[in-house]
Amino acid sequence: MSKEWRFTINLAPMGTPRPNHRFVQGGKTITYYPQKYVDYMDNVQHQLRKANALDETFYEVLDSYLGVKAEILFYVQAQKNQKKLNKLTRTTAPDIDNLLKAALDSIFKGLEVKDSCIVMVATAKFEELNNPRTEIVLKPIE
């Protein structure tokens, strides 16, 4: 049986926002993300370091010759005034593609290995009342 890497980001999932642009003297444009998104990515990195999650297994999985499959479950915080879940799946914002980009960019931020090694993805987005999080499994394709 091949190895797999598992990690839970214990933060409410956040989608990648549109970048902001600022024009500066000389006709140059500076592109940047809102501070809330930068803080999210930094918090994910802190959790990864604290848990020693970027370990030998992580790099072994990413070194798969055929690439990596990512299975990611997003548990998005339900509205604060909601007392119970009306349905399990979440069909409103944030969009699943933006959630995916934020999760992967946060994990791979500052690493020499890039998320381009992920060639297959299975994702789902659910509503959550009490424990918003992102659960990630990376598996080598064999």
Phi and psi restraints in degrees (value plus and minus 20) as a CYANA .aco file:
   2 SER   PHI     -99.8   -59.8
   2 SER   PSI     141.9   181.9
   3 LYS   PHI     -96.4   -56.4
   3 LYS   PSI     138.5   178.5
   4 GLU   PHI    -162.3  -122.3
   4 GLU   PSI     137.1   177.1
   5 TRP   PHI    -135.2   -95.2
   5 TRP   PSI     110.1   150.1
   6 ARG   PHI    -143.8  -103.8
   6 ARG   PSI     121.6   161.6
   7 PHE   PHI    -175.4  -135.4
   7 PHE   PSI     125.0   165.0
   8 THR   PHI    -135.3   -95.3
   8 THR   PSI     102.2   142.2
   9 ILE   PHI    -105.2   -65.2
   9 ILE   PSI      92.6   132.6
  10 ASN   PHI    -109.8   -69.8
  10 ASN   PSI      40.4    80.4
  11 LEU   PHI    -161.1  -121.1
  11 LEU   PSI     134.1   174.1
  12 ALA   PHI     -81.4   -41.4
  12 ALA   PSI     108.9   148.9
  13 PRO   PHI     -75.9   -35.9
  13 PRO   PSI     123.5   163.5
  14 MET   PHI    -151.6  -111.6
  14 MET   PSI     116.1   156.1
  15 GLY   PHI    -104.1   -64.1
  15 GLY   PSI     131.8   171.8
  16 THR   PHI     -88.4   -48.4
  16 THR   PSI     103.0   143.0
  17 PRO   PHI    -100.5   -60.5
  17 PRO   PSI     148.9   188.9
  18 ARG   PHI     -89.1   -49.1
  18 ARG   PSI     120.5   160.5
  19 PRO   PHI     -91.6   -51.6
  19 PRO   PSI     134.7   174.7
  20 ASN   PHI    -114.9   -74.9
  20 ASN   PSI     137.6   177.6
  21 HIS   PHI    -150.9  -110.9
  21 HIS   PSI     120.2   160.2
  22 ARG   PHI    -152.1  -112.1
  22 ARG   PSI     110.6   150.6
  23 PHE   PHI    -111.4   -71.4
  23 PHE   PSI     112.2   152.2
  24 VAL   PHI    -139.2   -99.2
  24 VAL   PSI     148.8   188.8
  25 GLN   PHI     -76.6   -36.6
  25 GLN   PSI     120.8   160.8
  26 GLY   PHI      74.9   114.9
  26 GLY   PSI     -15.6    24.4
  27 GLY   PHI      60.2   100.2
  27 GLY   PSI      -9.1    30.9
  28 LYS   PHI    -105.5   -65.5
  28 LYS   PSI     134.3   174.3
  29 THR   PHI    -139.0   -99.0
  29 THR   PSI     111.4   151.4
  30 ILE   PHI    -123.4   -83.4
  30 ILE   PSI     106.7   146.7
  31 THR   PHI    -128.4   -88.4
  31 THR   PSI     112.4   152.4
  32 TYR   PHI    -171.6  -131.6
  32 TYR   PSI     139.8   179.8
  33 TYR   PHI    -117.6   -77.6
  33 TYR   PSI     134.3   174.3
  34 PRO   PHI     -78.4   -38.4
  34 PRO   PSI     128.9   168.9
  35 GLN   PHI     -78.4   -38.4
  35 GLN   PSI     -53.6   -13.6
  36 LYS   PHI     -79.5   -39.5
  36 LYS   PSI     -58.5   -18.5
  37 TYR   PHI     -91.8   -51.8
  37 TYR   PSI     -62.1   -22.1
  38 VAL   PHI     -80.1   -40.1
  38 VAL   PSI     -62.6   -22.6
  39 ASP   PHI     -83.0   -43.0
  39 ASP   PSI     -60.9   -20.9
  40 TYR   PHI     -78.6   -38.6
  40 TYR   PSI     -69.0   -29.0
  41 MET   PHI     -82.0   -42.0
  41 MET   PSI     -61.3   -21.3
  42 ASP   PHI     -84.5   -44.5
  42 ASP   PSI     -58.9   -18.9
  43 ASN   PHI     -85.7   -45.7
  43 ASN   PSI     -58.3   -18.3
  44 VAL   PHI     -83.2   -43.2
  44 VAL   PSI     -66.1   -26.1
  45 GLN   PHI     -79.0   -39.0
  45 GLN   PSI     -60.6   -20.6
  46 HIS   PHI     -81.7   -41.7
  46 HIS   PSI     -64.3   -24.3
  47 GLN   PHI     -82.5   -42.5
  47 GLN   PSI     -62.1   -22.1
  48 LEU   PHI     -81.7   -41.7
  48 LEU   PSI     -64.9   -24.9
  49 ARG   PHI     -86.3   -46.3
  49 ARG   PSI     -64.7   -24.7
  50 LYS   PHI     -80.4   -40.4
  50 LYS   PSI     -57.0   -17.0
  51 ALA   PHI    -108.7   -68.7
  51 ALA   PSI     -20.0    20.0
  52 ASN   PHI      32.2    72.2
  52 ASN   PSI      20.0    60.0
  53 ALA   PHI     -97.9   -57.9
  53 ALA   PSI     -45.4    -5.4
  54 LEU   PHI    -106.4   -66.4
  54 LEU   PSI      47.6    87.6
  55 ASP   PHI    -121.4   -81.4
  55 ASP   PSI    -189.3  -149.3
  56 GLU   PHI     -78.8   -38.8
  56 GLU   PSI     -60.5   -20.5
  57 THR   PHI     -81.8   -41.8
  57 THR   PSI     -63.3   -23.3
  58 PHE   PHI     -74.4   -34.4
  58 PHE   PSI     -70.3   -30.3
  59 TYR   PHI     -92.3   -52.3
  59 TYR   PSI     -52.8   -12.8
  60 GLU   PHI     -84.2   -44.2
  60 GLU   PSI     -63.7   -23.7
  61 VAL   PHI     -82.6   -42.6
  61 VAL   PSI     -64.5   -24.5
  62 LEU   PHI     -87.3   -47.3
  62 LEU   PSI     -40.4    -0.4
  63 ASP   PHI    -104.9   -64.9
  63 ASP   PSI     -10.1    29.9
  64 SER   PHI     -81.7   -41.7
  64 SER   PSI     111.6   151.6
  65 TYR   PHI     -78.2   -38.2
  65 TYR   PSI     -60.9   -20.9
  66 LEU   PHI    -110.0   -70.0
  66 LEU   PSI     -23.3    16.7
  67 GLY   PHI      86.4   126.4
  67 GLY   PSI    -193.9  -153.9
  68 VAL   PHI    -145.4  -105.4
  68 VAL   PSI     122.5   162.5
  69 LYS   PHI    -123.0   -83.0
  69 LYS   PSI     110.6   150.6
  70 ALA   PHI    -127.1   -87.1
  70 ALA   PSI     108.9   148.9
  71 GLU   PHI    -134.1   -94.1
  71 GLU   PSI      96.3   136.3
  72 ILE   PHI    -150.0  -110.0
  72 ILE   PSI     106.0   146.0
  73 LEU   PHI    -131.7   -91.7
  73 LEU   PSI     103.9   143.9
  74 PHE   PHI    -123.3   -83.3
  74 PHE   PSI     104.7   144.7
  75 TYR   PHI    -130.2   -90.2
  75 TYR   PSI      75.8   115.8
  76 VAL   PHI    -107.6   -67.6
  76 VAL   PSI     116.6   156.6
  77 GLN   PHI     -78.8   -38.8
  77 GLN   PSI     105.9   145.9
  78 ALA   PHI     -90.3   -50.3
  78 ALA   PSI     144.7   184.7
  79 GLN   PHI     -77.3   -37.3
  79 GLN   PSI     122.2   162.2
  80 LYS   PHI     -79.4   -39.4
  80 LYS   PSI     -51.6   -11.6
  81 ASN   PHI    -103.2   -63.2
  81 ASN   PSI     -21.2    18.8
  82 GLN   PHI    -102.0   -62.0
  82 GLN   PSI     105.9   145.9
  83 LYS   PHI    -111.4   -71.4
  83 LYS   PSI     -48.9    -8.9
  84 LYS   PHI    -164.4  -124.4
  84 LYS   PSI     141.7   181.7
  85 LEU   PHI    -103.4   -63.4
  85 LEU   PSI     108.4   148.4
  86 ASN   PHI    -102.1   -62.1
  86 ASN   PSI     -49.9    -9.9
  87 LYS   PHI    -172.6  -132.6
  87 LYS   PSI     135.3   175.3
  88 LEU   PHI     -97.1   -57.1
  88 LEU   PSI     -65.0   -25.0
  89 THR   PHI     -98.6   -58.6
  89 THR   PSI     137.4   177.4
  90 ARG   PHI    -135.8   -95.8
  90 ARG   PSI     100.3   140.3
  91 THR   PHI    -131.4   -91.4
  91 THR   PSI      -8.0    32.0
  92 THR   PHI    -132.0   -92.0
  92 THR   PSI     158.1   198.1
  93 ALA   PHI     -78.3   -38.3
  93 ALA   PSI     133.2   173.2
  94 PRO   PHI     -98.3   -58.3
  94 PRO   PSI     132.6   172.6
  95 ASP   PHI     -87.8   -47.8
  95 ASP   PSI     125.1   165.1
  96 ILE   PHI     -83.5   -43.5
  96 ILE   PSI     -53.0   -13.0
  97 ASP   PHI     -88.0   -48.0
  97 ASP   PSI     -55.0   -15.0
  98 ASN   PHI     -91.9   -51.9
  98 ASN   PSI     -55.5   -15.5
  99 LEU   PHI     -83.2   -43.2
  99 LEU   PSI     -64.0   -24.0
 100 LEU   PHI     -80.9   -40.9
 100 LEU   PSI     -68.0   -28.0
 101 LYS   PHI     -80.8   -40.8
 101 LYS   PSI     -63.2   -23.2
 102 ALA   PHI     -83.8   -43.8
 102 ALA   PSI     -63.7   -23.7
 103 ALA   PHI     -83.2   -43.2
 103 ALA   PSI     -68.6   -28.6
 104 LEU   PHI     -88.2   -48.2
 104 LEU   PSI     -63.4   -23.4
 105 ASP   PHI     -81.6   -41.6
 105 ASP   PSI     -56.0   -16.0
 106 SER   PHI     -88.9   -48.9
 106 SER   PSI     -60.4   -20.4
 107 ILE   PHI     -88.8   -48.8
 107 ILE   PSI     -63.0   -23.0
 108 PHE   PHI    -110.3   -70.3
 108 PHE   PSI     -19.0    21.0
 109 LYS   PHI     -77.8   -37.8
 109 LYS   PSI     103.2   143.2
 110 GLY   PHI      60.4   100.4
 110 GLY   PSI     -20.2    19.8
 111 LEU   PHI    -108.7   -68.7
 111 LEU   PSI     132.6   172.6
 112 GLU   PHI     -91.4   -51.4
 112 GLU   PSI     -55.2   -15.2
 113 VAL   PHI     -98.3   -58.3
 113 VAL   PSI     121.9   161.9
 114 LYS   PHI    -131.0   -91.0
 114 LYS   PSI     140.7   180.7
 115 ASP   PHI     -93.5   -53.5
 115 ASP   PSI     -19.3    20.7
 116 SER   PHI     -87.6   -47.6
 116 SER   PSI     -33.8     6.2
 117 CYS   PHI     -92.6   -52.6
 117 CYS   PSI     -32.4     7.6
 118 ILE   PHI    -104.8   -64.8
 118 ILE   PSI      95.6   135.6
 119 VAL   PHI    -134.8   -94.8
 119 VAL   PSI     -24.3    15.7
 120 MET   PHI    -165.5  -125.5
 120 MET   PSI     117.6   157.6
 121 VAL   PHI    -158.0  -118.0
 121 VAL   PSI     116.9   156.9
 122 ALA   PHI    -144.7  -104.7
 122 ALA   PSI     102.8   142.8
 123 THR   PHI    -151.8  -111.8
 123 THR   PSI     137.6   177.6
 124 ALA   PHI    -168.4  -128.4
 124 ALA   PSI     132.8   172.8
 125 LYS   PHI    -148.5  -108.5
 125 LYS   PSI     102.8   142.8
 126 PHE   PHI    -143.4  -103.4
 126 PHE   PSI     138.9   178.9
 127 GLU   PHI    -105.6   -65.6
 127 GLU   PSI     126.7   166.7
 128 GLU   PHI    -162.7  -122.7
 128 GLU   PSI     113.2   153.2
 129 LEU   PHI    -104.8   -64.8
 129 LEU   PSI     -65.8   -25.8
 130 ASN   PHI    -137.8   -97.8
 130 ASN   PSI     -36.3     3.7
 131 ASN   PHI    -160.1  -120.1
 131 ASN   PSI      48.9    88.9
 132 PRO   PHI     -85.1   -45.1
 132 PRO   PSI     120.5   160.5
 133 ARG   PHI    -190.0  -150.0
 133 ARG   PSI     154.2   194.2
 134 THR   PHI    -149.8  -109.8
 134 THR   PSI     102.2   142.2
 135 GLU   PHI    -124.8   -84.8
 135 GLU   PSI     107.2   147.2
 136 ILE   PHI    -145.2  -105.2
 136 ILE   PSI     115.1   155.1
 137 VAL   PHI    -148.7  -108.7
 137 VAL   PSI     107.7   147.7
 138 LEU   PHI    -132.5   -92.5
 138 LEU   PSI     110.5   150.5
 139 LYS   PHI    -151.0  -111.0
 139 LYS   PSI     120.2   160.2
 140 PRO   PHI     -90.7   -50.7
 140 PRO   PSI     123.8   163.8
 141 ILE   PHI    -106.2   -66.2
 141 ILE   PSI     109.8   149.8
